[in-house]
């Protein structure tokens, strides 16, 4: 078994880590946008607070 001398805790190369980060950030933004739309729709249906 070969060990990477870069010191990465995940075992990913720098390019793999950047690709994973790009997918993670995109997914997070999409999830946040869907959640925001759901909250707006719920507010329009039955306002809460104020």
C-alpha positions in Angstrom: 0.0 0.0 0.0 1.3 3.4 -1.0 1.2 6.3 1.4 0.7 9.9 0.1 3.4 12.2 1.5 1.1 15.3 1.1 -0.2 14.9 4.6 -3.9 14.8 3.6 -6.1 13.4 6.3 -8.7 12.3 3.8 -6.4 10.6 1.3 -7.8 12.8 -1.5 -5.5 14.5 -3.9 -5.8 18.3 -4.2 -7.8 18.0 -7.4 -10.2 15.4 -5.9 -10.7 17.7 -2.8 -11.4 20.7 -5.0 -13.9 18.7 -7.1 -15.6 17.4 -3.9 -15.8 20.9 -2.5 -17.4 22.2 -5.7 -20.1 19.5 -5.6 -20.6 20.0 -1.9 -21.0 23.8 -2.2 -23.3 23.5 -5.2 -25.5 21.0 -3.3 -25.6 23.2 -0.2 -26.6 26.2 -2.3 -29.4 24.2 -4.0 -30.6 22.8 -0.7 -30.7 26.3 0.8 -32.6 27.7 -2.2 -35.2 25.0 -2.0 -35.6 25.6 1.8 -36.0 29.3 1.3 -38.6 28.8 -1.4 -40.4 26.3 0.9 -40.4 28.9 3.7 -41.8 31.7 1.5 -44.5 29.4 0.3 -45.4 28.3 3.8 -45.4 32.0 4.9 -47.8 32.8 2.0 -50.1 29.9 3.0 -50.1 30.5 6.7 -48.2 33.5 8.0 -46.5 33.1 11.3 -45.0 35.5 13.8 -45.7 39.2 13.8 
